[in-house]
Amino acid sequence: MHNRLSQSRKAPMIMNPRRSLLCFFLCLSPVMCDRVYVHPFHLFSYNKSSCENLVNLMQEEKMFVPVSIESQTIPAYEETLKDKTKLERQSSDIKGDQRLSYLKDLVYVLGMRFYDVLKETLKGENILLSPTTLYRSLLSFYLGASEQTADDLQKFLGFIPPSGDPDCTSKVDGHKVLLTLKTIENLPLSSGAGDLLFSKLSCLFSAPSVRLSESLVNSLAPSSDYFYARAVDFTNPSQAAELIENFVKDKDTSKSKNVLTNIDPSTTLLFLTYIQLKANVKKASQLKELQEFWVDSSTKILVPMMSATGMFPYKRDDNKNYSVIRVPVSENALLVLVQPVNSNDLNQIELELSLYPSSTWLQNLSPRYIKLSLPELTIESTYDLQELLTKMNLSTLLGKNANLNKISDASLAVGKVINKALFKLKNSGAEELLEENGDSLPLEIQLNKPFLLAVYEKNSKAMILLGRVTNPLNGV
């Protein structure tokens, strides 16, 4: 049961007790650097020398007005952004590794708070959620926030300073967090012959004549493969929605579903992020006949499936009543599939998601000779974070009184904050190759009833995607 938070400005500090316990242990875990204890918060906080420069940076802030979304010319600032799309990779030093380890758990905790809301809202339906994209969206607003809004967003992102000192060093440097998050999301476009595609698109739409911070846009742009800042007249909501839809579709080769409805005409800023992850299961072939998939105990449908036989990392946990199998899709991405066993259902597994670390499903897997059958999938989701925050009783977080003066020198009315995700899972297109295992018969596993899936970044073990599949034929 997801937590109902107070609507006060201190609401982001209040968490479900079991999540608070997780954060408590995260903060207490010793982080050693040259044998000197460093509190995890200080891995991302400002130091005193950085604090001295902040006032000067604010005074030197440059602003620009984005070109109209209807413009056919590429603006000069967009050409500049293309040159900034590659951030320096974070070195694999001790501090960098510590930041990755700490941040991936904060990303997971926040993702599960949103997942709790979605599973209550979308009962019995497919769910697809990207914890890293959710975190990046809110972090983007933190970079543009000041005063109480910045404090509330910092706490909501999981960064609670170890002391109550209100000075600059109690604040998190969002650029350090953004760089670490980019390292987590830095899956290559392909690690082989088209076996995985991972792309990120971000758009910042502002009302005409609203000036945006040049430094903020320059900070956000490198975290996406494609970043656009354009002006839109929101006073005509239906036309604004159509213009944005067409703009996004022009950048999106998959030509996916529409993402916008009911834009508030008072909006002066709308933020949209869209990630696509397309993967092929190695050595898998499509089954010639459609196969049965049980949507529930009394309803079955016929769906296209694929099959692969070989050695798979696998475990069956009869205490928690689920099995886990890791499927090869890329050298840099880990896909795990989780299915209930012993007459269990997904509900119980979902209830325990936030009780354990994000990498629980990756632990204690052993090679097993398996014949695996699973559906081919195309799952798409679109969520407005403003609606989800309202359901968490946190509508004020990015509400009309939010102080976002680092985004613009105008008084902003943040409209929708759209997070969109697309996940496609196909077979490799080759004939199925059977890996021999002596005289052993393979364990047959069929994902022919609702299951969970997750995609992890291999090195950090951070969760990039989490999905619930109740009907492989339906998107979200």
N, C-alpha and C positions, 0 to 999 in steps of 0.2 A: 504494500500500500504506500503510495508516494506521499511525501511530506507536504503539508499545507503550511506555508510560511506566513509570518506576519507581514503586513503591508507597510510597516515602518521602514524608514531609511536604513535601519540596522538589519533589515531582513536577510541580506545576503550572508550574514554571519551565522545564521541559524541553520543547522543541518539535521537530517535524520540521525538519531543516535548511532546507528551502525556505521554510517558514513563518517560521522565525527570521530568514531573510534579509529577508523582507517587513517584519517588525516592526522590524528594524534600520534599514531605509531610512525607515520611517515615523517613527522617533524622530530620525533625522538630518535629515529634511526641514526646511528653515528655515521657521519660522512667524514672520512679521513682524508686529509690532504697534507702530505709530508708529516704525518703523525700528529697533526694539530687539528682539533675538532673545529669544523666549520658548520654552523647551523644552515640547513638547506636553504632557508630564506635568503641568506646573504650571498648565495650563488648567483642570485638574480637582482639583488637590491643595488641602489646607487651607493657609491662610496662618497666620501666627503669632497674629493676633488671634482667628481662628476656633478655634485650638487651645486658647486660654485658656478658651473657653466650654464645651468638650466635657465636662469633669469636672462642671461645674454642671448641665449638661443631663442627664447620667446620674443624678445624685443626685435630680433632680426628676422622674424617670420615673414616669408614671402607668400603672397596669395595669387591665385589665378582664377579666371572664369572659364569653366569647361565649354567646349563647342557644343552646339545643338546635336542631339541624337539624330537629327535628320540631315546633318551635314554629310556631304559625300567626300569631303577632303579629310585627309589624315592630319590632325593637329600637330604642331611642332612638339608640344609636350609629350605626345604619345610616342613620337620617334625617340625622344630622350628616354622614355620609360623602357623601350625595347633594349636600350643599352644597359639598363639596370636590372634585367631579369635574372642575372646570375649573381647571387650572393656568394661571398667566399665561404667555402665549406668549413664548418667548425672543425678545428683540429681535434684529433682523438687523444687529447691530453686528459689528465685526471679530472680537472674541473669540468671539461666538456662531457666526459662520461657521467659525472655526477649530475650534471644538469639534465642530461637525457633521462637518467634513471628516475630523478625526482619529478620531472615534468610529465613523463608518460603516465604516472599514477594520478596526477592532478587532472590530466586530460580524461582519463578513464572515469574518475569519480564524477566529474561534471557531465560526461556523456551518459552515465547511468542515471543521473537525475532527470535528464531529458527523456531517456528511454522509459523510465517509470511513468512519465506523463503520457507518452505515446502508446504504451501498451494498454493503458486504461482508456485512451481515446479511440484506439484502433483495435478493439477487442476482436479476436478471430481473424484479423487481416494481416497481410504482409507488412513488414516494417523494414526500412533500410535507413540506417543512421551512420553518419561519420563523426565520431567523437573529435577527431582532429579538426575537421572543418567547423564544427560548432565552436570549438575553443578558439580557433583563428578568427572567426567572425566577431566574437565578444572581445577578444584581445585587440582587434582593430579599433573598436570603440574605446577601449581603455587607453590606447595610444592618443586618442583625440579628446580625452576627458580631463577635467580639472576638479579640484576640491572634493566635495562630498561624493560626486558622481564617480570620480576616480577611485576614491576609497571603497565605495560600495562594489564597483566592478572588480577591484583588486581582490577583495574578500570573496566575491562570488567565484572568481577564477582559482581560489584556493590558497592565495598568498596572504597569510596572517602573520604580521611581524612578531618576533619573539618578545619584544618589549613594547610598552605603550607610548614610547617617545614619539611625538608628532613631527619630528624633523624629517628632512628629506631622505635620510637613510632608512626610514621605515617604509619607503615606497619602492615598488619594484620597477626596474628598468624594462619597460615593455619591449624594447628592441632586442635585449638579451633573450627574452622569452620567445620573441618572434623568430630569431635566428635558430634557437634550439628546436622550435616547432618545425621549421623548414627542414632541419636536418632529419627529423623523424619522418616527415612526409616526402623525403627526397628519394622516392622510388624512381628508378630509371624508366624512361618511356618503353624500353624493351631490353631484356637481358638475353634475348635469343631471336629466333626467326619469328617475330611477331607473336610471342607467347603471352605478352602482357603489355597493356597500354594504360597509363595513368596520367590524367591531365586535369588541370585546375584552371578555372576561369573565374575572375572576380570583376564586378562592375559597381561603380559608385555613381549613382544618378542623383543630380542636384537640380533644384529649381533654377530657372533662368535668372541670371545676374547674381546668383549666390557664389561667392568666392570660396575656394577651397585652399587648404594649406598645401603648398608645394612640397614641403618636407614630409608631411604625412603621406601624401600620395606616393612620393619617392620611396618611403619606407615600406608601404604595403605592396607595391607593384612586384618586387622580386619574389614574393612568396607565392605568386601564381604564375602559371605558364603564360597566361594572357590576362592583362589588366586594362580596363577602360574606365575613363571618367567622362561622362557626358551630361549635358543639360536637358531636362525634360519639363514640360509644362504640366504640372499635376492638377491644375484647376479643371481640366477636362479628363476625369479619371479613365473613361473607357478608351479615349484616344491615347492617353499615356500608357495604358496597359498594352494596347496593340503595338505601339512603337517599341516598347521594351521587349515584347515577345518577338517581334520581327528582328530586332537587333541581336538578341541572344540566339535565335535560330540561325541567323546568318553566320554566327561564330561557331555553331554547334553542328558538327557533321552527322550526328545521330538523329537530328530532326525530332527531338523528343517532345513530350507533352507541354502544353501551356503551363506557365507557372504563376500567373497573376490574376487575381480577382479582387474586387472591392478595395481599390486604392482610395485612401482618404484624400480629398482635394486640398486639405491644408498641409499635406506632406511637402517638405522641402528637401528631404534626403531619403533615399532608398538604397539599400545595400543588397547585393545578390552575389552568392558564391555557388559555383557548380563544379562538382567533380565527377569524372568518369573513370571507372576501372573496368577494363575488359580483359578477361583472362581465358586461356585455353588449358584444359586438363591434359597434361602430357600423356601420350600413349593411349588415349581414350578414343573410342570409335562410337558412332551413333548406332543405336539399336534400330533395326529395320522396322519393327512394329512399335506402335504406341504402347506404353505401359501404364498399369494402374497406379494411381496415387490417391491415398485415402485422405481427403480433406478433414474428415472427422470419422468417428466410428461407424457411421451409417451412410456416408457419402463418398463415392469414389469418382474420379475423372480419369481420362486418358491423356497422357502427356508424353512428349518426346524425351527420351532418356539416352544416356551414353553409358559405356561400360569400359572398365579398365581392370586388368588383372596383374598383380605384382606385389612387391613389398611396400607396405605403407606404415608409417608411424601410427600407432593405434593404442588405445586403452579403453577398458570397460570398467566403470566404477559402479559397483552394485550397491554401494552405500548411498551415493548421490543419484543413482538410477539413470545414468546416461552413458553413452559411449562417444568417443572422440576419434576422428580419423583426420590425419593431415594429408592434404592432396597436393601433388606437385604442380605448380603453375608458373613459378619463376624462381630464380636463384635469390632474389631479394625480397620476395613477398611470400608469406606463409598463409595458406588458406586452410582453415579447420572447419569441419562439419560436425555438429553435435546433435545427436538423436536420442530421445528418451528410450529407456529400456525398462523391462519388468513392469509393463503396463503404466509407466509414468507418463506424464504429459509435459508440454513445454511450460506450462504455468509455474510448476514447482521449480524448474530450472531457472526461469526468469526471476522468480522471487529471490533466488540466492545469488544472482549476478553480482550485486554490490557487496556481498559478504566476503568475497575472496579477491585477491589481486588479479589484475587484468590478464596476466600470463598463466593463470591456473590451468587453462585448457591445453597449454603447451608443455606442461610438466608431466614427467613419468610416462612418456610415450615410448613404446617398444616396437621394433620392426615386426610386422606380421604379414604372412602371405594371404592376400585378400582378393576376392573378386567383387569389385565395387560397381554398383549401378546407382546412378543419380540423375536427377532431371537437368535438362538444359534450362538456363535461367536468363531472364531479362527482367530486372526489378528496378523500378524508378520511384523516387520519392521527392516530394516538395513540401517543405515546412516553413512557416513564418515564425521565427523565433519570438517575435512580439506576442503572438498568440500563446505560444508555449510558456513564456514568462508570465503572462496573465494567469494562466492555469496554475502556475506556481505561486500566485499572489505576489508577483514581482513586477507588476506592470509599470511601476515608477522607475525601474532601473534605467530604461531608455525612454522615459516618458517626457512630457512637455517641459518639465522643470530640470531635465538633465543638462548639466554644464558640459558642453562639447566645444568649447572655444578654441581647442587645438585642431579642430577639423575646419572650422570656418569662423570668421569674425561676425557672421550673421547669427541671429537667434534661430536655431534649427528645430524643426519638427520632424523627428525620425518616424518615417512610415514603416513599411514592411522591411524585415531583415530576412531575406529569403535564403534558405539553404536547400540546395537541390543536389541529388546524387543519383547516379546511374551505375548499375553493376550488371555485367553480362558474363555468363559462364558458358562456354561452348566446348565441344570436343576438339581435338587437335586436327581432325580431318584426315587422319591416316588410318590404315588398317590397324586393328587392335593387335598389339604385340604382347604375347603372353610370356611373362618371366617365369622360367622354370624354377621349381623349388623341390628337386628330387621327386620322391613319390608322394609328397604331401598334397592333400587336396586343399584348395583355398577356402578360407572362411568367407561365406557369402554374406555381403551386407548390401541391403537395398534401402535407399532413402526414398521410401514410398509412403511416407506420412510426414506431417509437419516437423521441421527441424530448424536449428539455428546455424548460422554461418558467421565466421569472423575472418577478417584479413588483417594480418600483422606485418609490420616492418620487421625484417629478419634480425637486424643487429640490436635495436633497442627493445624489441618485443612489444612495441607500442601498437595499440589497436587502431587501425585506419578505418575499418568498416565493421559494423555489426548489423546482421539482418535476421529477420524471422520469416521463414517461408511456410505459409499455410496453404498457398495455392500457386504452383509454379507458372500457371497461365495468366495470373493477374499481376500487373504492376501495382504501385501504391498511389 
